[in-house]
């Protein structure tokens, strides 16, 4: 087994090249060659493919691609290389399980297969920026009261006592620690103090802040989860590797975070599907992840719900779930914001694509491309939980038909989708209760989806 120091040593001794040469002379031409050799073909009429042989072929393409390209280390300008045998071996050694949470909230999330009737691990919430501590606290408490939730993400703060937060600053350090304390206290109020927080640390941009604020006296436990992000495409830096070194020595859960971009260096959906699958392998090799968070997005539209990105999600999710024992949380970014029909249509399409393709876990689809301050509410989490449970009852073929119907409703509106309402416009800031209009919209959309054939309980 390759340990972390083996990987780091390769970052010091691997082939030396500029980042531009890696992108233009290694990554792009190799990806094009692999897509052609393995016959990876995008089918726009079938957003959720159901060909197991094609899924396995995509996995083999990803193994071949990663073994040829490697991972670029930005701090040493060297390529961390792996042989095909080493990639295959790390897959064989992976446990396929992540232990998270404490006491009665302790749980294990592992693998699912395509067309699996088992409900995936339900991860609710987001790291979307909250403008004040009270709203953040209300959000987290509401997430905790969703009985089906297995784990949560907590908001990021954009200021501490009115002082703006910047990466690596003392304000960031204070806010990161404060955010953890708010999260823990809110979960206690919800009666679920052991529920794992798995997007740590949302307020921390700098690695040193993440490490410092992770000290147990501030409220975190090894059974929570820390995100260690890759850099698009197929790159890593010392900040991420420092987090990995720290968390491995603690024995804490590492979430390998990846975001392949369709329309960038990955090219079209065929190439993006290969890279998306290869990232799951990278999570085992480089970040030494206990789980993974991945969110393919469209370069132009900044969301995960275009027809081609949904195909990437479905295809790479199937390739990974059938062949790679890595518990992956699949996250989608919606163009529409809270309190819009578009959000719910997009969210339904994304969850149908991921859940029926064997996603081990899904996260609350993020409204308004996750860039709107205060642009999320507990209502979206509630919908995500109910929609994921409904999707688990369907086959890929059934879900693909539904997704095509949903695309007819929102696809043309993606470039101009409304960013929707803020938390304050949808919820009472004091009671944390939703407004009547949003409840009515939620119920109307559910009724519409049920009439289409979505089997809500």
N, C-alpha and C positions, 0 to 999 in steps of 0.2 A: 504493500500500500504506500502510495506517495504521501508523505506528511507535509505539513505546511512549510517547513524549512527546506524541503526538497524543491517545492514550488518557488520559494523566494530565491533560492540559489540559482534557479534557471532564469529568474528575472535579472540576475546580476551577470550571468554568463551566456545568455542566449544570443542569437544573431543580432547584430547592431544595425539599425536602420532608422531613417526618419519616419515620423508618423505619417507624413504624406506618402512616402514610398509604401508603407504598410497598407494604407487605404487604397492607393491607385495601382500598385504593382503586385500586391499579394491578395488582399481581401476581395476586391471587385472581380479581377479575372478568374480567380479560383472559384468564386461563387458561381459565376456564369458557366464555367466548365462543369461544375458538379450538377447544377440544375439541368444542363443538357444531357450529361452522362446518365443521370438517374431518371430522366424523363419526368421531372416534376412539372405538372401542368395545372394551371388555375382554371377552374370551371365556374364562371360567374352565375350560371343558372342553378348551381347547387351549393349554397353557402355552407351547408353542413354535409360534407361527403361521408359515405358509409362503406368505403372500400378498405377493409383491414389490410389487404396486401399493399395498397398504396401508402397506408400509414406506416407500415413496417419499412417500406422502401424509403420513405422520407426520413425515418430514423437512421437508416444506414447511410443516407446521403449526408446527414448531419455529422455522424461519426467521421466519415471520410473528410468532410470539409474542415472540421475542427483539427483533425490530425495533420492536415496540410497547412492550415493558416496559423494556428496557435493563438495566443492572447498577447496583445501588445501592452507593455508596461510603460506608461508615460514618463515615469520618473527616471528610468534607466535607458529609455529608447532602445529597449531590447525585446525580442519576442520570446515568450515562454512557450516552449514547444512540448508536445506530447505525441507519442506514437499511437497508432490505432489500437495496439494491444493494451496500452496504458488506459486509453479511454474506455475500452471494453471492460477492463478489469475494475475500474472505479464504479462502473455500473453494476457489475456483479457483486461488489462488496457493499453497496448501499443498502441501508436497512429498510428504506421505504416507510419509515415511521418518524413522527415528531411528537414528543411528550411535552405538553404545555399546560400551564395552570396549576393551582394549588387546591388542596382540600377537596370539597365537593365539586369544585369547578375544574378539577384536573381531568384532562382528557388526552386521547391519542388520535392524531389524524394521520391516516395512511393512504393507501392507493384505492382508486376506483377504476373501473374499465368503461369503455364506451358502451352505451345502452345499459348501464348499471342502475338498478332501481334504488340503490342506497342513496340517501340524501347526503350531499357533500358537507364537509366541515364548513360552518357558516361564520365568516369573519365580517363583522359589521363596523361601520364608521370610516373615518378618513383622517389624513393629516392636513386637510384643507385649513387654511389660516383662519383663526378666530380673532376677532378684534378686541375681545375682552374676556377676562377670566370667568365672569358669571355665565356668559353664553357657552363657553367651553365646558364648564362644569355641568350645565343643564344637558348639553348634548351627550356627554359621557354617561351621565346618570340614566338618560333615556335609552341609550344603547344597552346598558346593563340590565334594564327591565325587560328587554326582549328575551323571552325564555329560551328561544331556539338558538340564540347567539352562543357560539363556542369560544370566540375570542373577539377582541376589539382593536381598533386603531383610535388613537387620540389626536385631537387637533394640535396644530402648531400655533404658538402665540406670535403676534407681530410686534409686541412691545412689552416692556416690563416697567410698570409705574409710569407709563407714557413715554418712556425712552425707546426709540426705535432699535430694533435688533439687527445687527450685522454679523456676518460669519466671523468667528474667532474672537469676538469682542467680549468684555466682561458682562455686557447686557445679555448676550446669548447664553453665557454660562448660567447666570441667574435665572433666565427664563426657562432654560432646559430643565433645571432642577425644580423650578416652580411648576412646570407643566406635569412632571411626574407626580408631584404631591397632589395636584388638582385631580389627576386621573385616579389615583388610589382612593382619595377621599370620596369622589363621586361614585366609585364602585361600591364603597362601603355603604353609602346611602341607598344604593340600589339593592343592597342585601347580597352582593356577589363579590366580596373582597378578593376571592381567589381567581377571578376571571383573568386570563392572560392578556396583556397588552403586547401586540406583536408588530408594531411599527416604530420601534425605538431607534433613536429618540427624535421625534418629529420636529421639534424646535431647533435641533442641533444641525447646522450645516457643516461645521468643522469636526473632524475626527476626534481631536483632543477634547472637544466639548462633550461628545458622545461618551467617551471613555470616562471622563471625570464625573459626569452626571449619572453614570451607571452604578456608582458606589452604592452598595446595599442600604446604607443608612438613609438614602433618599427615597427608598421605597421599591426598588426593583429587585427581581428575583431571577435566578438562572432559568426558570421555567417561563419567563416572558420571552419576547423575541426581538432581536435587533436586525435591522436591515443594513446589509453591506452591498452597496450598489456598484454594478459594472458601469462602464462608460461606453456609450454607443459609438462605433460598433466594435464589440469584442476587445475591449480595452479595460485596464485596471490601473489604479495608482496606489501610492504608498498610504494615502489616507485610508482607503478601503482595506488594504492589507494590514495596517496597524489595528484597525477594528477587529479583523479576523484573529490576529495574534492575541489580542487581549481576551476576546470571547472564548477562544479555544482553551486558554489557560484557566479561565473561570469554569468552563464546562457549560456555558450558557448557550441558548438556542440562537443559531445564526440563520437569518433569512437572506438568501442570495437574491438580490434585486436586479431585474433586467427589463429593458424596454426597447425591443427592436422597432425600427422606424421604417415603415413602408413608404417608398418614394425617396429615401435617402440613399446611402451606400448599398443598402440591401436590394435596391431596385424594386421590381414589382412584387406581387403576392407570392410567386413561386420562390424567388430568392429569399424573401422575408420569412417564409415558412421554414426554410432550411436553417436560417440564422436563429429564428425563434426556438427551434428544437435544439440547436447546438448550444444555446444559452443554458438550457436545463443541464446539459453536460458540464458546461463551464461552472455552474453553481456548485457541482460536486467537486470538481477539480481545483478551482481557484479559491472560492470563498469558503469551501468546506461546509456548505449549508446543511442544516437540519431540515430546512424547508426552503421554498422559493416563492418570491412574489414576482409575477411577470405581467406586463401590460403592453402588448403591441399597440402602436398608434400610427395614425396616418400623418405623414409629413406636412401636407397642405392643410388638412382640416383639424389636426390636433385631437382627434377622437378615435375610438376603437370600433365604431359602429357602421362604417362604410361597408359596402358589400365585400370588397376585397379583403379588408382587415378581418371581418367575421370569418371568411374562408381561411385566413392564416391562423386565427385562433382555433378554429375547429380542427384543421389539419395538424397543426403542431401539437395541440393538446392530445389528439388521438395517438400521434407518433410517440409522444412522451409517456402517456398513461399506459400504453401497451408494452413499452420497452424499457423505461427508465424508472426505477423505484425511488423517485424523489417526490415528496409531497409538495405540490405546487398550488399556491393561491393564485387564481386567475382574476385579474382586475381589469375592468373596462372603464374608459373615459367617455362620457356621453357629451354630445354637442349641446343638447337641451339642458336647461337648468331646472331647479326646483319649481314646483307648481306649474309645470307645463306638460301637456300630453306627450310632446316629443320625448321628454325624458323617460317616461314610462314605456313608450313604444321601443325606444332604443335599449333600455335596460332589459326588457323582456327578450328582445332579439339576442342581446349579448349572452344572457344567462341560458337561454335555450341552446345557443351554440356551444358554450363551455360545458355545461352540466351534462348534456347528452353525449359529449365527446370524451367524457371520463374525467373531468376536472376533479381532483381530490378535494379541492376547497375553492370557494368563490368569495369575493369581497363585495360589499355594497358598491354597485357601479357609481362612479363619481360624476356628479352633475357639472355642467358648464365647464367641461374640460379641466376641472379641478383648479381653476385659476381665479375664481370669484371669491373674494374675502367674505366670510360668513355665508358662502353659497352652498350650504348643505343643511339638511334637517333630519330628524329621526324618521320621518315618513319614508324617505328613500330606503333607509335600512329595513324598515318593516316590509316594504314592497319586495326588496331583494330576497329576504328570508322566505316570503310566501311564494315568490316566483321560482326560486331555486327548488323548493319542495315540489312544486307543480312540474317543473322541467324533468325532475328525476323519474317521473312516471311515464315519460315519453321515449320513443325510439329516435334515432338520428333522422330517419326518413320522415317521421311525423313532425319533428322539430324543424326540419329544413323547409317543409311546406308552410309552416307557421311563420318562419323568418321571412320567407319571400312575401307573404301577405303584409307583414309588419314593415318591410322595406318599402312597399308601395305607399305606406302611410307617412314615412318620414324621410326617405332617402333623398328626395329632391330638395328638402328643406335644410339639409345639413349645413350648407354654406351660410345660411342666414338664420340658423336656429337661435331662439331667444335664450339668453343666459338665465332667464327666470327671476325668481324672487330671492331675497335674502332670508336668513333664519328669522330676523326680526319682523319681516313682513308676513311670515307664515305662522309664527308661533308667539305665544305670550312669553316675554322674556322673564317674567317673575315666576309664573306657574310652570313653564316649560310645556304647555299644552298647545296642540295645533288649533288653527282657526277653522271655523265651520266650512269656509270655501275650499280649503285644501282637503279636508276630509271628504267633501262631496266629490271633488275631482278624483281623488284616490279611488273611491267606491265606483264612480262612473267608469273609469278606465278598467278596473278589475272586471266589472260586468261585461264590458265590451270584449275584453280578452277571453273571458269565459265563453261567450257566444261564439268566438272564433275556434274554440276547442282547447283552450288552456285549462287543465284539470285542477283548479284550485280546490283545496280541501274546505 
